[in-house]
């Protein structure tokens, strides 16, 4: 009988996404997805699977502060006008001071 050589295990594919503020590429799981839902509001999508146009934001506190201070970047990323209420709701999900 012939023995087949065992193929080495292929490395698992890790999806990469870019933070729309700092433009840094990271693993998808390290980023927070903001999504413009078909109904209209912009919400934080913790699952990363919600329907709608999405944009990714890293856990860097400076990126979250830029979005909270000026929603123009988020408007461009989601191709919509983000309301002040939506920006306030998004700001409640920002990371703690210790994270970077």
C-alpha positions as CSV (number, residue, x, y, z in Angstrom):
1,X,0.0,0.0,0.0
2,X,1.1,3.5,-0.7
3,X,1.1,6.0,2.0
4,X,0.0,9.5,1.1
5,X,2.0,12.4,2.5
6,X,-0.1,14.4,4.9
7,X,-0.6,18.0,3.7
8,X,0.2,20.7,6.3
9,X,-2.8,22.5,7.7
10,X,-3.6,25.7,5.8
11,X,-3.7,28.8,7.9
12,X,-7.2,30.0,8.6
13,X,-8.3,33.1,6.7
14,X,-8.7,36.2,8.9
15,X,-10.8,38.9,7.3
16,X,-9.2,42.4,7.3
17,X,-11.0,45.7,7.4
18,X,-9.9,49.3,7.5
19,X,-10.8,51.9,10.2
20,X,-12.5,54.8,8.3
21,X,-10.9,57.4,10.6
22,X,-7.2,56.4,10.9
23,X,-7.2,54.2,7.7
24,X,-5.3,51.4,9.6
25,X,-6.0,47.8,8.5
26,X,-6.8,45.3,11.3
27,X,-8.6,42.0,11.9
28,X,-12.3,42.4,11.5
29,X,-12.9,41.2,15.0
30,X,-10.8,44.0,16.4
31,X,-13.0,46.7,14.9
32,X,-16.5,47.9,15.7
33,X,-19.0,48.1,12.8
34,X,-21.3,51.0,12.5
35,X,-24.2,50.4,10.1
36,X,-26.8,52.5,8.3
37,X,-29.8,50.3,8.5
38,X,-32.4,50.1,5.6
39,X,-34.9,51.8,8.0
40,X,-32.6,54.8,8.3
41,X,-30.9,55.1,11.7
42,X,-27.2,54.6,12.2
43,X,-26.4,52.1,14.9
44,X,-23.5,50.1,16.4
45,X,-23.6,46.5,15.1
46,X,-21.9,44.2,17.7
47,X,-22.5,41.1,15.6
48,X,-21.0,42.5,12.4
49,X,-23.8,40.9,10.4
50,X,-26.7,43.4,10.4
51,X,-28.2,44.4,7.1
52,X,-27.2,47.8,5.7
53,X,-24.1,49.8,4.7
54,X,-21.4,49.4,7.2
55,X,-18.2,51.2,8.2
56,X,-15.5,50.0,10.7
57,X,-14.0,51.9,13.6
58,X,-11.0,50.8,15.6
59,X,-10.9,50.7,19.4
60,X,-8.5,53.7,19.5
61,X,-10.1,56.4,21.7
62,X,-8.9,59.2,19.4
63,X,-10.8,57.7,16.5
64,X,-14.0,57.6,18.5
65,X,-13.5,61.2,19.7
66,X,-13.1,62.4,16.1
67,X,-16.3,60.8,15.1
68,X,-18.2,62.2,18.1
69,X,-16.8,65.7,17.6
70,X,-17.3,65.8,13.8
71,X,-19.8,63.4,12.1
72,X,-18.5,64.4,8.6
73,X,-16.2,61.3,8.4
74,X,-19.1,59.0,9.3
75,X,-21.4,60.8,6.8
76,X,-18.8,60.1,4.0
77,X,-18.3,56.5,5.1
78,X,-22.0,55.7,5.2
79,X,-23.1,58.0,2.4
80,X,-25.8,59.6,4.5
81,X,-26.5,62.4,6.9
82,X,-26.1,61.1,10.5
83,X,-28.4,62.7,13.0
84,X,-27.2,64.2,16.3
85,X,-29.2,61.5,18.2
86,X,-27.5,58.8,16.3
87,X,-24.1,60.3,17.0
88,X,-24.9,60.5,20.7
89,X,-26.0,56.9,20.7
90,X,-22.8,55.8,19.0
91,X,-20.7,57.8,21.5
92,X,-22.1,55.7,24.3
93,X,-20.3,52.6,22.8
94,X,-16.9,54.2,22.8
95,X,-14.1,52.2,24.5
96,X,-12.7,53.0,27.9
97,X,-9.6,55.1,28.5
98,X,-7.3,52.2,29.1
99,X,-7.9,50.6,25.7
100,X,-5.8,51.5,22.7
